[in-house]
């Protein structure tokens, strides 16, 4: 936990991004000390869905954990929060190392693993 607060996560739908040839992707964010560790996903993160590619992207501001919908600066599209909650487990010091945490939200809970640029979200 950070202080007395739970560490948070969010999944954003990012549309109309000029650097995305498909026009839609998802940003998965995990709260870290001063920013959010962030990955780009091609598909919605689904409990017990198939593993998918997780491309590390630039850290996002912590404010994205609280935003429900907003235009992205620099004309880079629109981001809309789809899901969010809190997670348990520790993030590795080296961002390239595999991570295993538990995600929790009002709708669902599950284990999440990111390893070798692949993300998997599966039932407890």
Residue pairs with C-beta under 8 A, 6 or more apart in sequence:
1 7
2 31
2 33
6 86
6 87
6 88
7 30
7 31
7 86
7 87
7 88
8 31
8 65
8 84
8 85
8 86
8 87
9 28
9 29
9 30
9 31
9 65
9 84
9 85
9 86
9 87
9 103
10 28
10 29
10 36
10 64
10 65
10 81
10 83
10 84
11 26
11 27
11 28
11 29
11 44
11 45
11 81
11 82
11 83
11 84
12 26
12 27
12 28
12 29
12 64
12 79
12 80
12 81
12 82
13 24
13 26
13 79
13 80
13 81
13 82
14 20
14 24
14 25
14 26
14 27
14 40
14 72
14 77
14 78
14 79
15 23
15 24
15 77
15 78
15 80
16 23
16 77
16 78
17 23
17 25
17 72
17 76
17 77
18 75
18 76
18 77
19 76
20 77
22 42
25 40
25 41
25 42
26 40
26 41
26 42
26 43
26 44
26 45
26 82
27 38
27 39
27 40
27 41
27 57
27 60
27 64
27 79
28 38
28 39
28 40
28 41
28 45
28 54
28 119
29 36
29 37
29 38
29 60
29 64
29 65
30 36
30 37
30 38
30 87
30 91
30 101
31 62
31 65
31 87
32 59
32 91
34 62
35 59
35 60
35 61
35 62
36 59
36 60
36 61
36 62
36 64
36 65
37 56
37 59
37 91
37 95
38 56
38 57
38 58
38 59
38 60
39 54
39 55
39 56
39 57
39 114
39 119
40 54
40 55
40 57
41 52
41 53
41 54
41 55
41 119
42 52
42 53
43 49
43 52
44 82
45 83
45 119
45 121
46 121
47 108
47 110
47 121
47 122
47 123
48 110
48 121
48 122
48 123
49 121
51 118
51 119
51 120
52 118
52 119
53 117
53 118
53 119
54 114
54 117
54 118
54 119
55 117
56 95
56 96
56 117
64 79
65 84
67 79
67 81
68 80
68 81
69 78
69 79
69 80
69 81
70 78
70 79
71 77
71 78
71 79
72 78
72 79
83 105
83 107
84 105
85 103
85 104
85 105
85 106
86 104
86 105
87 101
87 102
87 103
87 104
87 112
88 101
88 102
88 104
89 99
89 100
89 101
89 102
90 101
91 99
91 101
92 98
92 99
98 113
98 114
98 115
98 116
99 112
99 113
99 114
99 115
100 111
100 112
100 113
101 111
101 112
102 109
102 110
102 111
102 112
102 124
103 109
103 110
103 111
103 112
103 121
109 124
110 121
110 122
110 123
110 124
111 121
111 122
111 123
111 124
112 119
112 120
112 121
113 119
113 120
113 121
113 122
114 120
